Amino acid sequence: MDARERDARRLRTALGLFEVGVAMKRQSLRRADPDADEAEIRRRVGAWLRTRPDAEDGDGPGHPVPWPPVKRP
């Protein structure tokens, strides 16, 4: 397996794990509020993705940087 294939497999794995995490959160929200309709669950999942507690600046270590990067003269 060459580097491109390995990198592609890693990316597919990461994306798959993301999808599983979102599905788990959706199920958790449904269990917590069985009367919520699908639009409300979608809204709550979206809010969770945008404002996860303790991960407001992302999941990685370090300090936040502007995006896109600021070009220096």
BAFI-573317 format. One line per field, with one value per atom (N, C-alpha, C): residue number from 1; residue in one letter; chain; atom name; x, y, z. Coordinates in Angstrom, 2 decimals. Layout:
<pts>
resi NUM, ...
resn a, ...
chain A, ...
name CA, ...
xx X, ...
yy Y, ...
zz Z, ...
</pts>
This chain:
<pts>
resi 1, 1, 1, 2, 2, 2, 3, 3, 3, 4, 4, 4, 5, 5, 5, 6, 6, 6, 7, 7, 7, 8, 8, 8, 9, 9, 9, 10, 10, 10, 11, 11, 11, 12, 12, 12, 13, 13, 13, 14, 14, 14, 15, 15, 15, 16, 16, 16, 17, 17, 17, 18, 18, 18, 19, 19, 19, 20, 20, 20, 21, 21, 21, 22, 22, 22, 23, 23, 23, 24, 24, 24, 25, 25, 25, 26, 26, 26, 27, 27, 27, 28, 28, 28, 29, 29, 29, 30, 30, 30, 31, 31, 31, 32, 32, 32, 33, 33, 33, 34, 34, 34, 35, 35, 35, 36, 36, 36, 37, 37, 37, 38, 38, 38, 39, 39, 39, 40, 40, 40, 41, 41, 41, 42, 42, 42, 43, 43, 43, 44, 44, 44, 45, 45, 45, 46, 46, 46, 47, 47, 47, 48, 48, 48, 49, 49, 49, 50, 50, 50, 51, 51, 51, 52, 52, 52, 53, 53, 53, 54, 54, 54, 55, 55, 55, 56, 56, 56, 57, 57, 57, 58, 58, 58, 59, 59, 59, 60, 60, 60, 61, 61, 61, 62, 62, 62, 63, 63, 63, 64, 64, 64, 65, 65, 65, 66, 66, 66, 67, 67, 67, 68, 68, 68, 69, 69, 69, 70, 70, 70, 71, 71, 71, 72, 72, 72, 73, 73, 73
resn m, m, m, d, d, d, a, a, a, r, r, r, e, e, e, r, r, r, d, d, d, a, a, a, r, r, r, r, r, r, l, l, l, r, r, r, t, t, t, a, a, a, l, l, l, g, g, g, l, l, l, f, f, f, e, e, e, v, v, v, g, g, g, v, v, v, a, a, a, m, m, m, k, k, k, r, r, r, q, q, q, s, s, s, l, l, l, r, r, r, r, r, r, a, a, a, d, d, d, p, p, p, d, d, d, a, a, a, d, d, d, e, e, e, a, a, a, e, e, e, i, i, i, r, r, r, r, r, r, r, r, r, v, v, v, g, g, g, a, a, a, w, w, w, l, l, l, r, r, r, t, t, t, r, r, r, p, p, p, d, d, d, a, a, a, e, e, e, d, d, d, g, g, g, d, d, d, g, g, g, p, p, p, g, g, g, h, h, h, p, p, p, v, v, v, p, p, p, w, w, w, p, p, p, p, p, p, v, v, v, k, k, k, r, r, r, p, p, p
chain A, A, A, A, A, A, A, A, A, A, A, A, A, A, A, A, A, A, A, A, A, A, A, A, A, A, A, A, A, A, A, A, A, A, A, A, A, A, A, A, A, A, A, A, A, A, A, A, A, A, A, A, A, A, A, A, A, A, A, A, A, A, A, A, A, A, A, A, A, A, A, A, A, A, A, A, A, A, A, A, A, A, A, A, A, A, A, A, A, A, A, A, A, A, A, A, A, A, A, A, A, A, A, A, A, A, A, A, A, A, A, A, A, A, A, A, A, A, A, A, A, A, A, A, A, A, A, A, A, A, A, A, A, A, A, A, A, A, A, A, A, A, A, A, A, A, A, A, A, A, A, A, A, A, A, A, A, A, A, A, A, A, A, A, A, A, A, A, A, A, A, A, A, A, A, A, A, A, A, A, A, A, A, A, A, A, A, A, A, A, A, A, A, A, A, A, A, A, A, A, A, A, A, A, A, A, A, A, A, A, A, A, A, A, A, A, A, A, A
name N, CA, C, N, CA, C, N, CA, C, N, CA, C, N, CA, C, N, CA, C, N, CA, C, N, CA, C, N, CA, C, N, CA, C, N, CA, C, N, CA, C, N, CA, C, N, CA, C, N, CA, C, N, CA, C, N, CA, C, N, CA, C, N, CA, C, N, CA, C, N, CA, C, N, CA, C, N, CA, C, N, CA, C, N, CA, C, N, CA, C, N, CA, C, N, CA, C, N, CA, C, N, CA, C, N, CA, C, N, CA, C, N, CA, C, N, CA, C, N, CA, C, N, CA, C, N, CA, C, N, CA, C, N, CA, C, N, CA, C, N, CA, C, N, CA, C, N, CA, C, N, CA, C, N, CA, C, N, CA, C, N, CA, C, N, CA, C, N, CA, C, N, CA, C, N, CA, C, N, CA, C, N, CA, C, N, CA, C, N, CA, C, N, CA, C, N, CA, C, N, CA, C, N, CA, C, N, CA, C, N, CA, C, N, CA, C, N, CA, C, N, CA, C, N, CA, C, N, CA, C, N, CA, C, N, CA, C, N, CA, C, N, CA, C, N, CA, C, N, CA, C, N, CA, C
xx 0.85, 0.00, 0.91, 0.64, 1.46, 0.88, 1.60, 1.22, -0.15, -0.47, -1.78, -2.92, -2.75, -3.79, -3.95, -2.82, -2.86, -3.57, -3.21, -3.84, -5.33, -5.69, -7.11, -7.87, -7.29, -7.94, -8.11, -7.10, -7.18, -8.28, -8.37, -9.41, -10.79, -10.97, -12.26, -12.61, -11.62, -11.85, -12.29, -11.59, -11.94, -13.35, -13.69, -15.03, -16.10, -15.79, -16.73, -16.95, -15.87, -15.99, -16.81, -16.63, -17.42, -18.91, -19.24, -20.63, -21.22, -20.43, -20.89, -21.14, -20.24, -20.42, -21.68, -21.95, -23.16, -24.40, -24.35, -25.49, -25.73, -24.65, -24.79, -25.40, -24.97, -25.53, -27.00, -27.36, -28.76, -29.61, -29.13, -29.87, -29.98, -28.92, -28.95, -30.01, -30.08, -31.08, -32.49, -32.67, -34.00, -34.42, -33.46, -33.79, -34.13, -33.41, -33.64, -34.98, -35.43, -36.69, -37.43, -38.12, -38.79, -39.88, -40.39, -41.45, -40.93, -39.62, -39.05, -39.18, -39.58, -39.68, -38.31, -38.24, -36.95, -36.30, -37.09, -36.53, -35.85, -36.45, -35.87, -34.59, -34.60, -33.38, -32.27, -32.61, -31.61, -31.04, -31.90, -31.45, -30.51, -30.88, -30.04, -28.70, -28.69, -27.42, -26.54, -27.14, -26.38, -25.80, -26.59, -26.11, -24.98, -25.10, -24.05, -22.76, -22.87, -21.68, -20.98, -21.76, -21.17, -20.63, -21.19, -20.84, -20.62, -19.84, -19.60, -18.89, -19.41, -18.76, -17.32, -16.42, -15.00, -14.27, -14.90, -14.22, -14.57, -14.79, -15.20, -14.17, -12.88, -11.81, -11.27, -11.98, -11.53, -11.06, -10.67, -10.30, -8.79, -8.02, -6.58, -5.94, -4.72, -4.01, -3.49, -3.11, -2.54, -3.48, -3.21, -4.02, -4.74, -5.90, -6.65, -5.91, -6.06, -5.49, -6.60, -6.48, -7.52, -7.54, -8.72, -8.84, -9.73, -9.37, -8.10, -6.92, -5.73, -4.55, -4.35, -3.86, -3.59, -2.25, -2.26, -1.01, -0.20, 1.05, 1.94, 2.66, 2.85, 3.54, 5.00
yy -1.17, 0.00, 1.24, 2.15, 3.36, 4.44, 5.55, 6.61, 7.20, 7.35, 7.91, 7.01, 5.71, 4.76, 4.75, 4.80, 4.82, 6.09, 7.23, 8.50, 8.50, 7.94, 7.87, 6.99, 5.88, 4.99, 5.70, 6.42, 7.15, 8.23, 8.92, 9.94, 9.30, 8.20, 7.51, 7.05, 6.56, 6.12, 7.30, 8.43, 9.61, 10.10, 10.15, 10.59, 9.62, 8.34, 7.34, 7.48, 7.73, 7.93, 9.17, 10.22, 11.43, 11.11, 10.39, 10.04, 9.20, 8.28, 7.45, 8.32, 9.26, 10.16, 10.99, 11.50, 12.30, 11.42, 10.21, 9.30, 8.96, 8.79, 8.50, 9.69, 10.90, 12.09, 12.22, 11.95, 12.03, 11.06, 9.84, 8.85, 9.28, 9.87, 10.36, 11.45, 12.35, 13.42, 12.86, 11.84, 11.22, 10.53, 9.85, 9.19, 10.22, 11.34, 12.37, 13.08, 13.18, 13.88, 13.14, 12.06, 11.25, 11.98, 13.09, 13.83, 14.84, 15.05, 16.02, 15.48, 16.35, 15.92, 15.96, 15.45, 15.34, 16.70, 17.72, 19.06, 19.57, 19.30, 19.73, 18.96, 17.68, 16.87, 17.37, 17.66, 18.20, 19.51, 20.38, 21.66, 21.46, 20.54, 20.29, 19.67, 18.78, 18.19, 19.29, 20.16, 21.27, 22.19, 22.49, 23.34, 22.66, 21.37, 20.61, 20.63, 20.46, 20.47, 21.84, 22.90, 24.25, 24.67, 24.16, 24.68, 23.58, 22.58, 21.50, 22.04, 21.80, 22.27, 21.73, 22.59, 22.27, 22.06, 22.34, 22.21, 23.39, 24.55, 25.73, 26.14, 25.90, 26.27, 25.07, 23.97, 22.76, 21.73, 20.58, 19.47, 19.34, 20.08, 19.93, 20.82, 20.47, 21.31, 22.58, 23.54, 24.76, 25.93, 26.96, 28.17, 28.40, 29.03, 29.27, 30.24, 30.02, 30.91, 31.31, 32.48, 32.89, 32.00, 31.83, 31.05, 31.80, 32.00, 31.57, 32.32, 31.73, 32.37, 33.79, 34.65, 36.03, 36.04, 36.63, 36.72, 37.89, 37.65, 38.71, 39.32, 40.65, 41.31, 40.95
zz 0.00, 0.00, 0.00, -0.94, -0.98, -0.06, 0.06, 0.99, 0.67, -0.62, -0.98, -0.55, -0.76, -0.35, 1.17, 1.88, 3.34, 3.83, 3.24, 3.63, 3.32, 2.17, 1.79, 2.77, 3.18, 4.14, 5.49, 5.91, 7.18, 7.13, 6.01, 5.87, 5.90, 5.18, 5.19, 6.60, 7.34, 8.71, 9.57, 9.45, 10.25, 9.92, 8.64, 8.25, 8.74, 8.68, 9.19, 10.69, 11.43, 12.87, 13.19, 12.40, 12.58, 12.40, 11.34, 11.08, 12.21, 12.74, 13.85, 15.08, 15.35, 16.49, 16.38, 15.19, 14.98, 15.16, 14.65, 14.80, 16.27, 17.03, 18.46, 19.20, 18.85, 19.49, 19.15, 17.89, 17.47, 18.30, 18.47, 19.25, 20.72, 21.25, 22.62, 22.79, 21.84, 21.89, 21.79, 20.95, 20.81, 22.10, 22.75, 24.02, 25.09, 25.09, 26.11, 25.91, 24.66, 24.36, 23.24, 23.58, 22.56, 21.79, 22.35, 21.67, 20.65, 20.61, 19.66, 18.23, 17.31, 15.91, 15.24, 14.04, 13.34, 13.11, 12.82, 12.61, 13.88, 15.03, 16.30, 16.60, 16.34, 16.56, 15.64, 14.39, 13.44, 13.95, 14.48, 15.02, 16.19, 17.08, 18.25, 17.88, 16.91, 16.46, 15.87, 15.06, 14.47, 15.53, 16.54, 17.64, 18.38, 18.61, 19.29, 18.48, 17.17, 16.32, 16.34, 16.44, 16.43, 17.79, 18.87, 20.20, 21.21, 20.89, 21.84, 23.08, 24.27, 25.49, 25.59, 25.98, 26.15, 24.83, 23.70, 22.41, 21.52, 22.14, 21.38, 20.34, 20.65, 19.72, 18.97, 18.97, 18.29, 19.30, 18.79, 19.65, 19.86, 19.09, 19.18, 20.22, 20.65, 21.60, 20.91, 21.68, 21.11, 21.26, 20.49, 20.56, 19.23, 19.27, 18.04, 17.12, 15.84, 14.83, 13.87, 13.26, 12.30, 11.06, 10.51, 9.28, 8.32, 7.08, 6.49, 7.09, 6.97, 7.55, 7.01, 7.88, 7.50, 6.75, 5.55, 4.78, 5.27, 5.51, 5.98, 4.78, 4.81, 3.68, 3.58
</pts>
